[in-house]
Amino acid sequence: MKLLKPSWVTHDGKPIFSIDIHPDGSRFATGGQGEDSGKVAVWNMAPVRSEVDEKNGNIPKLLCQMDNHLACVNCVRWSSDGRYLASGGDDKLIMIWQTGRYFAGPSTVFGTGGKTVNIEQWRCVNTLRAHTGDILDLAWSPQDAWLATCSIDNTIIVWNATKFPEIISTLKGHTGLVKGVTWDPVGKYLATQSDDKSLRVWRTVDWQQEAMVTKPFDECGGTTHVLRLAWSPDGQYIVSAHAMNNSGPTAQIIERQGFKTSMDFVGHRKAVTVVRFNPNIFQKVVNKASGKSQQFSCCAIGSRDRSLSIWLTALKRPLVVVHDMFKNSVMDISWTPLSSSRGKSGFELLVCSWDGTAAYVEFTPDELGTPLTQDEMNSLHQRIYGKSMAISTQHSVNNTIIENPAMLKLQQRHNEHREQMDAKKQVNGTPTKIRNPMLTSPTEKPNPKAQQIETRTPDGRRRITPLCIAPQVDFGDIPRPFMSSSLPMSSTGVAQSGLETAGTPRAAEPSQGSPSSQHATVKPLAPSVLASAPTAIPANIQPMKALDSRFTEKSKATSGTKTSLSKPDRITPITLSTAKPRDSDRPSLQDSSAPVPTIIAKRKLDSLSQPGTKRMRKDKPVLMAPAAPTQVTPTIPQDVITRSAPHPIMLPSPPAEKNISLQVGGGEESMVLELENNIQTAGVKLAGLKCRRGGTVEWETVLSTRGTLLAGSRKVLCVSCEDRSLCVLSPSGRRLLPGLVLSHPTAILHCNGYHVMAVTTVGNLSVWNVQIAKVVIKNESLLPIMSGDVVIKTSSVTEQGVPVFSLSNGKVYTFSVSLGTWSTLSDAHSSLQQCSDHQTIMSSLNPSSQVKGPLASLQGQGQRSGRQAGRLFRANHNLQQAVTLGHLENQVSAALMLRSSAEHKFWLLTLVRYLVQEGLEAQLREICDDLLGPVTAQGRLPKGSLWEPEVLGVCKRLVLSEVLQEVGSNLRLQRLYTEYQDQLDMVQTPAK
């Protein structure tokens, strides 16, 4: 055994509350108090292991210092893969750190006057905010699926480590400050310890409490800064901090089976603050008489009595106890991880103290034993629990038992469907297997060619996606620290198992200068070789200019510089209120309404105006020439209509042009309507309407007054006349209704199916169903939706008779007959639409399953922008969830308003998929209840029931069958699935 205290590991005399060794053993992190904030430091492990490296000035000791925390840092922990470092402190924040992929050279730490240099660049990639009090401890779960944090707010928060800052669960139950948290090695439980004199065990299946242990803590008096408990690597025992037995401080041993408390570690004179198990399971011959090899665990315990004890579970007495290592309490302990690629895996130990110092302890295989290999440990877990950590990478649903045969079949179908989808993605050119550069070994040089993305087209050709390879030092995602060359390391001294030793300083050697560490050796060690090569920084590596340009772009422009803008001016049409133009000056009708000569106020956007330039006056007229007469299809109307004053609405009435034409439909069944005004016959002016198909006149009719607008569909045709009447015809030219006289001239006219929509010049909306000769909407004003300086960009009516108006402010409205009010269908500037995260659900669907309809055509641009904004949105998970649910519920309602059956079903199932993913059972029950309806023994509806069995012509119970298929994909909702599936089977099975 070797013991030393590197004096250069310090926070300038401030306390060090936490210490943790990186999984590859190359570095370690400390957290504690800084000068005026919290401090996180990453140190090189090589100078700790080797005295030669410690004296070598070319090998740095401090690799990086981070001062982002606003208050003291209480805990630092590396993830098991070494990619991330998590830190939590008194500022109620958890920060997730990650090293920069590209190396831009050393940098100085702000506020140190250039004295402290960061060799590595660690940056905060996530900041987790949810606790309302100081964070005292945190722990990564096996395989880094979750991150658990505990706080003095009496709660434990489990974060989704694969999707920060999503919260999996908030565990409430402790009535005192929670000061310690640890994970079961097989991922089934989470254990926490609090000042409320209890230790609680939580299930990871449903995040409910499994057990609570209080007896060993009843006699505890006072408190400690932390209560860091630990779980043994075989998962059989929990060892707690700060327990009492016969008025003496102990570390209580709690058995996994029944959580019994029959054993404890005794000997410390003051309260135990921290317990840390060695990640290895060792084996050696303990009893020489029997000669049999025995497997056991190794545990390190620190206390407020400033001592450290090392225990082997195969021995009744401690392996070694070191007194007076520090001047204050022991705060944290860290073993070299199992996967360490440098040093001795599991044989090295770091300890930190409140007095601001750290100590290093090294053991030999003769003292601890021979560690089991990873495969042997996995076999041990497989033998004890039926599973191993190597296969425990899925969500806690793996621990859920399927209770229903139908659920089992449904899960099998889901798995088969998922495999088919993956196979289709590979055939269609989706990258099949991409090497993750984050998983590159720290000692392996990342090969850019190995990271390239290769795809295959349907005809089998290879396609390589080009990658931008920036200058970099081959540190990978976890940069290698500066290590020494292969140098021997030796020590001298004497040690015996079970004896107590005290640390003594090592004298400085004058020839080597004054080494900044104190070494105390306890047992002679054989010379060992550390295979580590020095790393140099190439002199030709320069910081990337592309990154700097983000910060220097704004500084390039000065206040006196004028910027050239290529954005077009915004044109605001203003209705001309002068005398009517002559017939010869009237333009032809375009898209069902002819634009009149308008005065255009040309002005730039306020945000684009430049100093020193004059803005054009709004009242200065510029006459715009009318468009040339053309024939267009009215399927996508482009009416541009404005209001000249807030009250009343004044829409322009198109003039009666001499010739007006309109194409209805497309393909072989298309027809062209031609309206000719001013036909002179015996001194009487008439208007003639012709219908052409394929160039031949199919029929013609005569109108008694001149026409102004044409509209039509394959079911009905309509002409608006100067005398404010509407003439409704069939496709064969037969008059279907008498002339419909309106209160004012017609400004907008549309036909779709059997429905005719007209808007007068004063903004009154009317819709008729010609098939049944009935009014659907009568003289409803557009004033509620025409507030402010808005423009009607497009207007239309659906085949079901639903009017739709798209305005220049990005909003789309419809009038609901059943509700008697205007309703919003879409808003291009809505935060719900832009920030919804539902694209993660839709991406798993077949592209063909995303139906097209009136809602999709209205929101085409909005949906594409939302697909991008959803990935950029940053908020806590609860807010993100509420935004997504709000948007999906709006989509369902909008499809219902438009009476679009296919879109209503699509968005309803999308909403259900999101609810299933989030596990929101209450909302799913409401949907299932509405679709199922009342259930009776005979399967018939009770008298007086207001429940409708269909929605938009689709049977609700057939939709419920598809909803339950989605519910069955989440094992946590299997009881909900079984409950409604049984009721659905009952109502669908005819009574005998």
Secondary structure, DSSP 8 states (H G I E B T S, - for coil): -EEEEETT--BTTB-EEEEEE-TTSSEEEEEEE-SSSEEEEEEESHHHH-HHHHH-TTS-SEEEEE---SS-EEEEEE-TTSS-EEEEETTSEEEEEEE-SS----EE-TTTTT-SEESS-EEEEEEEE--SS-EEEEEE-GGG-EEEEEETTSEEEEEETTSTT-EEEEEE--SS-EEEEEE-TTSSEEEEEETTTEEEEEETTT--EEEEE-GGGTT--S--S--B-EE-TTSSEEE-SSEEETTEEEEEEEETTTT---EEEE--SS-EEEEEE-SS-EEEE--TTT--EEEE-EEEEEETTS-EEEEETT-SS-SEEEESSSSS-EEEEEE--TT--SS-TTTEEEEEETTS-EEEEE--HHHH-EE--HHHHHHHHHHHHS--GGG--S-GGGG-----HHHHHHHHHHHHHHHHHHHHHHHTT-------GGGS-TTS---GGGG-EEEE-TTS-EEEE--------S-TTS-------SEEEEE-----TT-EEE-------GGG---SEEEEE-S-EEEEEE--------TT----HHHHHHHHHHHH--TT---------EEEEE---S----GGG----BTTB-----EEEEE--GGG--TT-----TT---B----------TTS----EE-SSSSS---------SEEEEEES-GGG-EEEEEEEEEEETTEEEEEEEEEETTEEEEEEEESS-EEEEEE-SS-EEEEETTSEEEEE-TTS-B-S--EE-SS-EEEEEEETTEEEEEETT-EEEEEETTTTEEEEEEEESGGG--SS-EEEEEEE-TTS-EEEEETTSEEEEEETTTTEEEEEEETT-HHHHH--THHHHTTS-GGGS--SHHHHHTHHHHHHHHHHHHH----HHHHHHHHHHHHHHHHHHHHHTT-HHHHHHHHHHHHHHHHHHT-HHHHHHHHHHHH----TTS---TT----SEETTEEHHHHHHHHHHHHTT-GGGHHHHHHHHHHHHHHHS---
